[in-house]
């Protein structure tokens, strides 16, 4: 249950969203192109960031620089 305290966890790094053009998912509601986001956790395929809703969400790395 490590995900329950990700908001209080220290930031790993900061990334910039480069686009919100998704083929399968709607991410333009929670990510803004050009805005920087704090990374709370990272896997091979996903970044878990604090998005525009103020919660931690997992997104493909292709959306970020």
N, C-alpha and C positions, 0 to 999 in steps of 0.2 A: 504494500500500500504506500509505496514511495510517492506516488502522484498526489497524495493528499496534502503534502506540504511544499509543493513546487513554487507556489506564490511567495512563500517566505524564504525560499532557498536563494543563495547568492546567484547573481547573473554570471553565466559562463562566458558569454561574449555578446556583442551587439551586431545585428545584421540589418541590411537594408532590403526592403521588398522591391524587386525589380519589375514585377508585373502581377496582374490578377486575372490573366486570361487563362481560364481553366476549361478543359474539354468536358470533364465529367462532374466536377463539383463547383458550387457557387462560393467563391471566397471573397468576392468584392464587397460583401457586407461586413466582413471582419478584418480585412487587410486593405491597406492603402498603398498604392505604388509610390515609391520615393520616401516612405516613412521608415524610421528605424525602430527595431523591435528588440527587446531583451530576450536572449535565449536562456531558458531554464534547464533544458535537457536536450540531448542530441543522440540520434541513432544513425545507422548507415543510410537510411532512406528519409527520415523525418527530422524536422526541427520542432521543438516544443517551445513556443514563444507566448508572451503575454500580448494578446491581440487587442483590437479596438474595443472589445467588450469588457476588458479588464480581467479576463480569465485566461488560463493557459490552454492553448489549443495546439494540436499537432498538424503540421503542414509539410508537404513535400519540399525538399531542398531546392527544387527548380524555381520556386517563387522568390528566392533570396539570392543576394550576392554575398 
